[in-house]
Amino acid sequence: MKATIVTLPGDGIGREVVAEGVKVLQAVAAQYHHTFEFHEHMIGGCALDATGNPLPEATLTACRAADAVLLGA
């Protein structure tokens, strides 16, 4: 199985939560011979600071194109 996963760490503890979630998914991929391609995008306060929008269009586009989204809320 091959899947594209968009990661949205967001703010605060979300960064740590997503990082650990990616580690778990990488272990699953190794165990079951899957291939996961991860793409990180901005959401929340960090996106607001960088773009003036808490949910930038690039993030929405990436999420719509992905097989899955991992949100660190």
WOKALIN-V649720 format. One line per field, one symbol per residue. ss: DSSP state (~ for helix, > for strand, _ for the rest). burial: I if it has 9 or more other ideal C-beta (glycine too) atoms within 8 Angstrom, else O. A space follows every 10 residues. Layout:
BEGIN
ss = ???
burial = ???
END
This chain:
BEGIN
ss = _>>>>>>>__ ___~~~~~~~ ~~~~~~~~~~ ~~__>>>>>> ____~~~~~~ ~_____~~~~ ~~~~~__>>> >__
burial = OOIIIIIIII OOOIIOIIIO IIOOIIOIIO OOOIOIOIIO IIIIOIIIOO OOOOOIOOII OIIOOIOOII IIO
END
